[in-house]
Amino acid sequence: MGAKLGGGGGGRFNLGQNSDINVTPFVDVMLVLLIIFMVAIPAATVSIKLDLPPAIPPPPGTKVKEPTLINIQAGGAIYIGDRGTSLDGLITDLSARLAQDDPATPPPQQRVYIRADKSVRYGDFMAVMNTLQGNGFYQVALINEELS
C-alpha cells in the first residue's frame, strides 16, 4: 500500500529509454521516391525523330588512306610505320611522313596512331606522347589488341 517515491526499478509505468532505430519511416520515404523516379524516368527520355541519310560506301577501287602508326618496341626502339627513328628525330620524320601522305593538311592536324609492346616501360611511352604533344600533335590515338 505504499507509493514509490524516487524512480526506483521497473515499475508499471516506467517507460525507460528506447535505443532502437525505427527504420519504418525511412523505408516508406525510399519506396515513395522509388515510385516517383520509376514514373518520371520514362517521361524524361524523349526520343527525337531524325531522318538520317543512308551510309554510302566509297566506290570500288578508291584508295583508302592507311593510318600513320608509331610503333614502340620493348627495348625502346621507335618506328614510324616500318622505318626506324629516334625520339630526337621523331617529329621531323613524322612530319615528313604526314606531309607525304596528305600534303593538303598540316601535319599537326592529322591523326597519329601509337602502338606499343606490352613490356614497354611507361616512361618510354610517355616520352613519345610528351614529344608529340609538345610539338602540337594532339590528335593521338592508341591501338590495343583485342582480348580473345
Secondary structure, DSSP 8 states (H G I E B T S, - for coil): -----S--S--TT----------HHHHHHHHHHHHHHHHHHHHH---------------TT------EEEEE-TTS-EEETTEEE-TTTHHHHHHHHHHHH-TTS-GGGS-EEEEE-TTS-HHHHHHHHHHHHHTT---EEE------
